[in-house]
Every structure is written in C-alpha cells, then in structure tokens.
C-alpha cells in the first residue's frame, strides 16, 4: 500500500510541476501566442471569405476615380 501512495505522490508532484511550467510559459509568452493566434485566425477568415466571394460575386479589375465630397 505504501508503494502505491508513494507512486501517487510522485505522479501528483510531477503533474503539478508540469502544470506550473505550462502556466509560466504561457504567461511569459502571452503576447507572442496572442499574435500567432490572431494571424492564424485572420488567414482562416480571409481564406473563407475569398472562397465565398470568388464563387458568388465577380470583383472588378479596375475602379473609377474617387467620388468628390461636397462640404457644406
């Protein structure tokens, strides 16, 4: 019985250490991780939107001049 308890204590200590390490790594690198996630999300959104636009709406190759604004 003592061997089982010792094994559980060692497992618990190791798990707590790994969890602490992951939390510290995440806290230290949160800006980098946030930027990487933002870039991945932007790529996914752009790819999905361009896939929908390519199939449904033809985009013009050229545009006209800017619309003049009338100031009151």
C-alpha positions as CSV (number, residue, x, y, z in Angstrom):
1,X,0.0,0.0,0.0
2,X,2.9,2.4,0.8
3,X,4.3,1.9,-2.7
4,X,1.0,2.9,-4.3
5,X,0.8,6.0,-2.2
6,X,4.4,6.9,-3.0
7,X,3.7,6.5,-6.7
8,X,0.6,8.7,-6.4
9,X,2.6,11.4,-4.6
10,X,5.3,11.3,-7.2
11,X,2.7,11.5,-10.0
12,X,1.0,14.4,-8.3
13,X,4.2,16.3,-7.8
14,X,5.2,15.7,-11.4
15,X,1.8,16.8,-12.6
16,X,1.9,20.0,-10.5
17,X,5.4,20.8,-11.8
18,X,4.4,20.3,-15.4
19,X,1.2,22.4,-14.9
20,X,3.2,25.2,-13.3
21,X,5.7,25.1,-16.1
22,X,3.0,25.4,-18.7
23,X,1.3,28.3,-16.9
24,X,4.6,30.2,-16.5
25,X,5.5,29.6,-20.2
26,X,2.1,30.8,-21.3
27,X,2.2,33.9,-19.0
28,X,5.7,34.8,-20.2
29,X,4.9,34.3,-23.9
30,X,1.3,35.5,-23.9
31,X,1.9,38.4,-26.4
32,X,3.7,36.1,-28.9
33,X,1.0,33.5,-28.5
34,X,-1.8,36.0,-28.9
35,X,-0.2,37.5,-32.1
36,X,0.2,34.0,-33.6
37,X,-3.4,33.1,-32.9
38,X,-4.5,36.4,-34.4
39,X,-2.6,35.8,-37.6
40,X,-3.9,32.2,-37.9
41,X,-7.5,33.5,-37.4
42,X,-7.0,36.2,-40.0
43,X,-5.8,33.7,-42.5
44,X,-8.7,31.4,-41.9
45,X,-11.2,34.3,-42.2
46,X,-9.6,35.7,-45.3
47,X,-9.5,32.3,-47.0
48,X,-13.1,31.6,-46.2
49,X,-14.4,35.0,-47.3
50,X,-12.4,34.9,-50.5
51,X,-13.7,31.4,-51.2
52,X,-17.3,32.7,-50.9
53,X,-16.6,35.9,-52.9
54,X,-14.9,34.1,-55.7
55,X,-18.0,31.9,-56.3
56,X,-20.7,34.5,-55.9
57,X,-19.6,38.0,-56.7
58,X,-17.3,38.9,-59.5
59,X,-14.8,41.5,-58.4
60,X,-13.9,44.4,-60.8
61,X,-10.4,44.5,-62.2
62,X,-10.3,48.4,-62.3
63,X,-12.1,51.1,-60.4
64,X,-13.2,54.6,-61.4
65,X,-12.0,57.9,-59.9
66,X,-12.7,58.8,-56.3
67,X,-16.1,60.3,-55.6
68,X,-15.8,64.0,-54.8
69,X,-17.2,65.1,-51.5
70,X,-19.3,68.2,-51.2
71,X,-18.6,70.0,-48.0
72,X,-21.5,72.1,-46.5
